[in-house]
Amino acid sequence: MRILIDTNILFSAVDHAEKLIRDAKDQPILNAAIISDVDIILTGDKDFLSCDLEHPKCINVAQFFELEGIEE
């Protein structure tokens, strides 16, 4: 499983990438996740969490713990 933790580090945007997220500042991070074929973006950012993407899946820490069967 590949996981990208949202650290607000900006990656160069792909010129032909479709706008998939509301906040334009988040698009390069999403582009990097898609290009890197990550499975999960672990974030607290509401724009990522409101994305209706199947891959990569955008979830928060509590959802990740639940997915992995980890008790908080």
CORGI-V467150 format. One record per backbone hydrogen bond with DSSP energy under -0.5 kcal/mol. NH is the residue of the N-H (numbers start at 0). CO is the residue of the C=O. E is the energy in kcal/mol with one decimal. If there is no record, write none. Layout:
nh:NH co:CO e:E
nh:NH co:CO e:E
This chain:
nh:3 co:39 e:-3.0
nh:4 co:2 e:-0.6
nh:5 co:3 e:-0.5
nh:5 co:41 e:-2.0
nh:6 co:4 e:-0.8
nh:9 co:7 e:-0.5
nh:16 co:13 e:-1.6
nh:19 co:17 e:-0.8
nh:23 co:21 e:-0.7
nh:25 co:22 e:-1.8
nh:26 co:22 e:-0.7
nh:26 co:23 e:-0.6
nh:27 co:23 e:-0.5
nh:29 co:25 e:-2.1
nh:30 co:26 e:-3.0
nh:31 co:27 e:-2.3
nh:32 co:28 e:-2.0
nh:33 co:29 e:-2.4
nh:34 co:30 e:-2.9
nh:35 co:31 e:-2.3
nh:36 co:33 e:-0.9
nh:37 co:32 e:-2.2
nh:38 co:1 e:-2.4
nh:39 co:1 e:-1.8
nh:40 co:56 e:-2.9
nh:41 co:3 e:-2.3
nh:41 co:39 e:-0.6
nh:42 co:40 e:-0.7
nh:42 co:58 e:-2.5
nh:48 co:44 e:-2.4
nh:49 co:45 e:-1.7
nh:50 co:47 e:-1.3
nh:52 co:50 e:-0.9
nh:56 co:38 e:-2.7
nh:58 co:40 e:-2.2
nh:58 co:56 e:-0.6
nh:63 co:59 e:-2.1
nh:64 co:60 e:-2.7
nh:65 co:61 e:-2.2
nh:66 co:62 e:-2.6
nh:67 co:63 e:-2.3
nh:68 co:64 e:-0.7
nh:68 co:65 e:-0.8
nh:69 co:64 e:-3.2
